[in-house]
Amino acid sequence: MILQKIKRLSWPLLLFFIVYGFINQVTLVVVRRVTSYYTKSSFEVEETSLSKKDKEIFFQKKIAEARNLFRIEPNLKSEPDYKVNVGDKNYQARFYDNKVIEITEGLAKDFTLDELAGVIAHELAHVEEVERVGFERRPHWMVDVRAAEIAGRQRVVSAVEKLVKKRLSVLAVLSEHPFLFYLTLNYRSSGRYFDKDGRPRSLKEIYEEDKKRLEHLYALRD
């Protein structure tokens, strides 16, 4: 009797999860395309005329030019390599193995030289700390303070302000479509934002942290 009930329910449940998964993926694509409207490029690049390799070379030159804007040199044992994640339109930068700083194409393309200098200084401030004590546990606002010493306060402020604007654009789209509430969970898992314990973080949490970062930066003197 119980087995018969389970068999009757199995196909409807399977169909439900298939449909749910399909809707989930389609709506994610739609939201990502809509949010990209809010952050159009301010740095002119003819993407259609550049191959992946050419883009890599182009953005490497831009990174080098931004790096030359530093006020002071960071205290590094050796300069990390810079990698551009061509094709990734998100605004993200990270360092790993203390040897590589990875910057997405979206960030390298849309950020001005001054803003990019602020981002690179922030990542190098992370590298400094890891080289000094072996790990990084400081909150982002403390890293920003060191980044401001390296690249200048206004450059770091401009970079964080642009990141906050990006978070707001995504949150605005999600709030306009409350019936797609589960998208927030998808943005948690697919956004590659995690805390020190490996827990996925929502865009709202990151946005609140960015606001605190700006408060500390605004309080600094040039």
C-alpha positions as CSV (number, residue, x, y, z in Angstrom):
1,M,0.0,0.0,0.0
2,I,2.7,2.4,1.0
3,L,4.9,1.4,-1.9
4,Q,2.0,2.1,-4.3
5,K,1.6,5.6,-2.9
6,I,5.3,6.3,-3.2
7,K,5.2,5.1,-6.9
8,R,2.2,7.4,-7.6
9,L,4.0,10.4,-6.1
10,S,7.5,9.7,-7.6
11,W,6.7,10.9,-11.2
12,P,4.9,14.1,-10.1
13,L,7.8,14.9,-7.8
14,L,10.4,14.2,-10.5
15,L,8.5,16.4,-12.9
16,F,8.2,19.2,-10.3
17,F,12.0,19.2,-9.7
18,I,12.8,19.2,-13.4
19,V,10.5,22.2,-14.1
20,Y,11.7,24.0,-11.0
21,G,15.4,23.5,-12.1
22,F,14.6,24.8,-15.6
23,I,12.8,27.9,-14.3
24,N,15.6,28.5,-11.8
25,Q,18.3,28.5,-14.5
26,V,16.3,30.6,-17.0
27,T,15.4,33.3,-14.4
28,L,19.1,33.4,-13.3
29,V,20.1,34.2,-16.9
30,V,17.4,36.9,-17.2
31,V,18.3,38.6,-13.9
32,R,22.0,38.6,-14.8
33,R,21.3,40.2,-18.2
34,V,19.0,42.8,-16.7
35,T,21.5,43.8,-14.0
36,S,24.3,44.2,-16.5
37,Y,22.2,47.1,-17.9
38,Y,23.0,49.1,-14.7
39,T,26.7,48.8,-15.1
40,K,27.6,49.5,-18.7
41,S,31.2,49.9,-19.5
42,S,32.8,53.3,-19.2
43,F,36.1,52.1,-20.7
44,E,35.7,51.7,-24.4
45,V,36.8,48.3,-25.8
46,E,35.6,46.8,-29.0
47,E,35.0,43.3,-27.7
48,T,34.0,41.9,-31.0
49,S,37.3,42.8,-32.6
50,L,39.5,41.4,-29.8
51,S,40.3,37.7,-29.4
52,K,40.6,36.2,-25.9
53,K,44.4,36.4,-26.0
54,D,44.3,40.1,-27.3
55,K,41.9,41.0,-24.4
56,E,44.3,39.4,-21.9
57,I,47.2,41.5,-23.3
58,F,45.1,44.6,-23.4
59,F,43.9,44.3,-19.8
60,Q,47.4,43.4,-18.6
61,K,48.6,46.7,-20.0
62,K,45.8,48.5,-18.2
63,I,46.7,46.8,-14.9
64,A,50.4,47.7,-15.3
65,E,49.4,51.3,-15.9
66,A,47.1,51.4,-12.9
67,R,49.9,49.8,-10.8
68,N,52.2,52.7,-11.7
69,L,49.8,55.1,-10.0
70,F,50.8,53.9,-6.5
71,R,52.0,56.6,-4.1
72,I,54.3,54.2,-2.2
73,E,55.5,50.7,-2.9
74,P,54.0,47.8,-0.9
75,N,56.3,45.8,1.3
76,L,56.4,42.6,-0.8
77,K,58.9,39.8,-1.0
78,S,58.0,39.4,-4.7
79,E,55.4,40.9,-7.0
80,P,52.4,38.5,-7.6
81,D,51.4,37.6,-11.2
82,Y,48.3,39.3,-12.5
83,K,45.6,37.2,-14.2
84,V,42.6,38.5,-16.1
85,N,39.6,36.1,-16.0
86,V,38.4,36.9,-19.6
87,G,34.7,36.3,-20.0
88,D,33.7,36.9,-16.4
89,K,31.6,40.1,-16.3
90,N,31.3,40.3,-12.5
91,Y,33.2,42.8,-10.4
92,Q,35.7,40.7,-8.5
93,A,39.3,40.5,-7.6
94,R,41.1,38.0,-5.4
95,F,44.5,36.7,-4.5
96,Y,45.4,33.0,-4.1
97,D,48.6,31.1,-3.2
98,N,50.1,34.6,-2.5
99,K,51.5,34.4,-6.0
100,V,48.5,35.4,-8.2
101,I,46.0,38.2,-8.2
102,E,43.0,37.4,-10.4
103,I,40.8,40.2,-11.7
104,T,37.6,39.6,-13.7
105,E,37.2,41.1,-17.2
106,G,34.2,43.1,-16.0
107,L,36.2,44.8,-13.3
108,A,39.3,45.4,-15.5
109,K,37.1,46.8,-18.3
110,D,34.7,49.0,-16.4
111,F,37.0,50.4,-13.7
112,T,39.0,53.5,-14.5
113,L,42.8,53.5,-14.0
114,D,42.4,55.2,-10.6
115,E,39.7,52.7,-9.4
116,L,41.7,49.8,-10.7
117,A,44.7,51.1,-8.7
118,G,42.6,51.1,-5.6
119,V,41.5,47.5,-6.2
120,I,45.1,46.3,-6.8
121,A,46.3,48.1,-3.7
122,H,43.7,46.3,-1.7
123,E,44.7,42.9,-2.9
124,L,48.4,43.7,-2.4
125,A,47.6,44.8,1.2
126,H,46.2,41.3,1.7
127,V,49.4,39.8,0.2
128,E,51.5,41.9,2.6
129,E,49.7,40.6,5.6
130,V,49.9,37.0,4.6
131,E,53.7,37.3,3.9
132,R,54.1,39.0,7.3
133,V,52.1,36.7,9.6
134,G,51.1,33.7,7.4
135,F,47.4,34.4,7.2
136,E,44.8,37.2,6.7
137,R,42.1,37.7,9.4
138,R,41.6,41.5,9.2
139,P,38.2,42.9,8.2
140,H,38.1,44.6,4.8
141,W,38.0,48.1,6.2
142,M,41.4,47.6,7.8
143,V,42.8,46.3,4.6
144,D,41.4,49.4,2.9
145,V,43.3,51.6,5.3
146,R,46.6,50.1,4.2
147,A,45.4,50.2,0.5
148,A,44.8,53.9,0.9
149,E,48.4,54.4,2.1
150,I,49.6,52.6,-0.9
151,A,47.4,54.0,-3.7
152,G,45.8,57.0,-2.1
153,R,42.5,57.3,-0.3
154,Q,40.4,58.6,-3.1
155,R,41.4,55.8,-5.4
156,V,40.2,53.2,-2.9
157,V,37.1,55.1,-2.1
158,S,36.1,55.3,-5.8
159,A,36.7,51.6,-6.2
160,V,34.5,50.6,-3.2
161,E,31.8,53.1,-4.2
162,K,31.6,51.4,-7.6
163,L,31.4,48.0,-6.0
164,V,28.5,49.2,-3.8
165,K,26.7,50.6,-6.8
166,K,26.9,47.2,-8.5
167,R,25.5,45.5,-5.4
168,L,22.6,47.9,-5.3
169,S,21.7,47.3,-8.9
170,V,21.5,43.6,-8.4
171,L,19.4,44.0,-5.2
172,A,17.1,46.4,-7.0
173,V,16.3,43.9,-9.7
174,L,15.7,41.1,-7.1
175,S,13.4,43.3,-5.0
176,E,11.3,44.1,-8.1
177,H,10.6,40.4,-8.6
178,P,9.5,39.1,-5.2
179,F,8.0,35.9,-6.6
180,L,11.6,34.9,-7.6
181,F,12.7,35.0,-4.0
182,Y,14.7,31.9,-4.4
183,L,17.1,33.7,-6.7
184,T,18.7,35.3,-3.6
185,L,19.8,31.8,-2.6
186,N,21.2,31.2,-6.0
187,Y,23.2,34.5,-5.8
188,R,24.5,33.3,-2.5
189,S,25.9,30.0,-4.0
190,S,26.9,31.2,-7.4
191,G,28.5,34.6,-6.5
192,R,31.6,33.0,-5.1
193,Y,31.3,35.2,-1.9
194,F,32.2,33.2,1.2
195,D,33.2,34.1,4.8
196,K,36.3,32.8,6.6
197,D,34.4,29.7,7.6
198,G,33.3,28.9,4.0
199,R,29.7,30.0,4.6
200,P,28.1,31.5,1.4
201,R,27.3,35.2,1.9
202,S,24.3,37.0,0.4
203,L,24.7,40.2,-1.6
204,K,22.9,42.1,1.1
205,E,25.5,41.0,3.7
206,I,28.3,42.1,1.4
207,Y,26.6,45.4,0.7
208,E,26.3,46.2,4.4
209,E,30.0,45.4,4.8
210,D,30.9,47.7,1.9
211,K,29.0,50.5,3.6
212,K,31.1,50.1,6.7
213,R,34.2,50.1,4.5
214,L,33.2,53.5,3.1
215,E,32.5,54.9,6.5
216,H,36.1,54.2,7.6
217,L,37.5,55.4,4.3
218,Y,35.6,58.7,4.4
219,A,37.1,59.3,7.9
220,L,40.7,59.0,6.6
221,R,42.7,62.0,5.5
222,D,44.5,62.2,2.2
